[in-house]
Amino acid sequence: MWSSEAFDLDGYLARLGYEGERAPTAEALHALHRAHVLSLRWDNLDSFLYRSVPLDLESVQSKMVRRNRGGYCYEHVTLYAAALESLGFRLTALSGRVQLGAPKILPATHAMLLVEIDGRRWLSDVGFGPSPLAPLELVEGETHTEGWPFRLWHGEVTPGADGWALLQPGPDGGWLQRHTFTLVPQYPVDYAVGNHFIATSEHSPFNRRPFVQRIRPDRTDQLDGFTWTTTPAGAGAPAEKRSVRPEELPGVLADTFGVELTSEERAELLRAVG
């Protein structure tokens, strides 16, 4: 389903620096999830600059594996699903509705995977900002992944729809619902529809300004437009914010986020933000 027959597994694992077992075990899933999140950045640069984000596996592999670039959730999951399928994992693709305090129901435009191993189900969400550094077992309750707390609950997530919600610490010290999801399976064609909306719609936040994220074990760096935020790991840790001038963006992208733009991309970025 995820074109794993055309997937360059060796290239992907080398990109992640992964040298662990190649078997559909819980230990391998945890190690692959962590390596993917720490190695492959989240960014919307293609949707911002070009309003075009191809999701065919060859395009995603070329971009994220061979060219050392990042992507947003649909690209991450296209790549990650092909990797897990190649290794023999049982997986279901899901869609989520990002909330983050929004007072209304938003479209289901977030992609993630549910992986079943020995009767246990793991939410492997590698394309969100910031993503957990480990899969989360699909059971209600609070969990911590290397200093980052999360909470899962089960109930009515939209009127008449039963599902799950993933929560993270909010600015007021309580829990903030970051996205909800049901267990209705999604397929590549479903992600193509959501991807088209995110890349091209005037209602999408991801073609209006650059947004880039890099996760490390001890901190997360985010660039949202001209605001660069560094957040240490751990609930309640104070974040550092600073402003970036337009002409500084290429340098910050390279030095902090590891995004080396081509000369054409640099010119297009400066034109778009100027």
N, C-alpha and C positions, 0 to 999 in steps of 0.2 A: 504493500500500500504506500509506503514511504520511499519507494525507489531505492531500497537498500542494495539491490543488485548492481546499481551504478554508483555506489557510495565508495569513496576512497577512505576506508577505515584506517589504514595505516597513516595516511596524511593527517586525518583528524586527530588521532591519538598523539601523533608527534606534535601537532599544534598545541595540544593540551599539556604536553610533557608527561603523558600518562604511560606508566610502565607496569600497571597492575594486571590482574587476571582478566581474561577475555571470556567471561562466562556470565550467565544471567543470575547473579547472586546479589543479595542485599549489600554485601560488602563492596562489590564492584559498582553497583548503582550509586552508593554513597560517594565513592571515590571519583567516579565519572562526573557526577553532579557537581561536586566541589571543584574539580579541575575545570569544568566548563565555565562555571560562574566566575572563577578567578582569572581565566585566560581570555575569554571572549567578552568584549565590552558590549554594552547596550548603547546604541546611538541611532538617531533618526536622520542622519546627514543626507541620505539619498532621497528620503521623502521631502526633506526641507529644500534641498537644492534642485531636485529634478521632478518631484511628485511622481516618481516611478520607482517601484521596488519589485523586481522579479522574484518569484518564489520557486521557480524550478530548481531542482537540487543542484544541477551543474552551476547555475549562476550563484547560488548561495555558497557552495563549496569554493568556487573561484574567489568570491569576495572575502569570506570569513576565514577560510583555511589558507589559501595560497597568497592572498593579498594582505593578510593580517589586519583586516578591518572588522568593525563590529556590525551590529544590526539591531532591529527591534524584535519583539516577541515572536512574530510569525517566522522570521528568518531563523532565529535561535531554535525554535521548535522543529522547523523543517529539517535542520541539520541534526539536532539531537535525536529526533525520532528515527531518522535513518540510521544513526549510530546504534541506538538501542535495538532496533529491529535487526540490524546486522549481527548483533551479539546474542540474539535469541530471547530478548525480554518480551513479556506480554504487556502491551501498553494500550491505553485508550487516550486519544486526544480529546481535550476539553476546551470549552470557551468560558471566559469569565467576564463579569461586568465590573469594571474598575469604579470604585466609589470615592474613597478618600475624602469623606465629608460631604459629597454632593447630595443635595436634598431631593434629587429626582432619579428615576431609573435611567441609566445610561446604556448604550448599546453594548452587546457582548463582543468586545474587540480585544480581549486578552487571551492568548494561547498558552496552554500548559499541558502537561502529561500526567496521567495516572498510571502507575506501574504496579502490577500484581506479582508478588513473589511469595510462594509458600503460604497462600491464603491471607497474606497481609497486603494492604493497599497503601501505596506511597504517592503523595502529591509531589511531583518533581517539577518545580516551577523555576526554570532557569532564565526566563526572559523578562523579568520584572525589575523595577528599580526601588530599593535594592532587593535582589533575590536572596532567599535563605541560602546558606552555605551547605545545606544538606536537604535531602528529601524529608518531607513531613509525613509521618504516618497518619492516615485518614481516620483519626479518632478525635473525639471532642476533648479539648483541654489545652493547657499552656505547655509550650516547649521552648527550649533555648538551643540555638545553633551558634556556637562559638561567640557567646556574648550577646547575640541578637535574639530578643524574645519574640515569639509569635503565639497566636492562639487560634484554634479552629473550633467552630461551633456548627451545629446542624439544626436546620429548621426551615421556616418559610422565608426564602430569600427574595422573592418577588411575589406579588399577589397570586395565590393559587399554585405557586411553584416551590416544591421542596428542594433543598439543596444545602450547600455549605458556604460558609464565609471564613475568610482568612483575615485576621486582625493583627495589627502592629501597634506599638505604643504611640499614643497621640500626644499632641503638644500640651494638653492639659493634665498629663499624668495618667489618664485613663487609656482605654483601648480605642483605636481608630480602625473602622472596617475598611480594609484596602480593596478587596474585591470579593464578589460572590460568584458561585458557579454551581451548575447542576452536573449530573453524571451522564448527560446525553452525549453519546459519542459524536465526535466531529471528524471530518474527513478533509483531505487536501482541498477539495472544491469549496468547502465551507470557509476555510482559511483564506482562499483566494478572494471571496466576497468581502470579508472583514479587512483584508489587506488593501483592497481597492479603496474602501472607505477611508482608512487611515492615511493612505498615501495621497489621495486626491481631493477629498471632500473639504469644502470651506468650513465645515463644522469640526474638522479634526484639529487637535492641538499640535500634531506632530509634523505639520508642514508649514507652520507659522514662524518657528524659531528653532535654532539648533539646541538639541538636548543630548548630552553625552554623559555616560556614567562609567566609572571604573571602581570595581570592588576589590578590596584587599582584606586580609583577615582582620586587620586592626582598624580599618577605616574605609569609608566610601567617599569618593570625590564625584561631584555632579556639576555639570555645566548646564545651566538653564538660561538660554539667551546670553546675557552679559553678566550673569551672577554665577560665581564659582563657590560652591559650598563643600566643605570638608567636615564629615561627621564621624567621630570616633565610634568604635564598636561599643555596644552596651546601652541599655535603656537609660535615658536621662542625660547622656553625655552631651555637653554643649557643642554646638556646631560653629564653625568659623566660616563667615561669609566675606567675600570680597568682590569688587566690581572689576570687570575686564573691559578694556577699550576695544572697539572693533578691530583695530589693526593688530591687537595682541592675540586675537583668537587663534590663528595658526600656530603660534608658539606655545600657547597653553595646551592646545590639543596635542601637540607633539610631545612636550615635556612632561605633562601630568597624565595624559590619557593614552599616550602611545599611538596617536592617530597621525600618521605621516601623510599629508595631503599631496596629491600631484600638483604641478603648477597650474593645471586647468582647474582643479578643484579649489585650490587656494584663491584663484582669481574669481571663481564663481561664488565662493563663500563671502569674500569681501564685497563683491557686488551686491549680494543678497542682503547683507546686514548693513550696508553703507547708507 
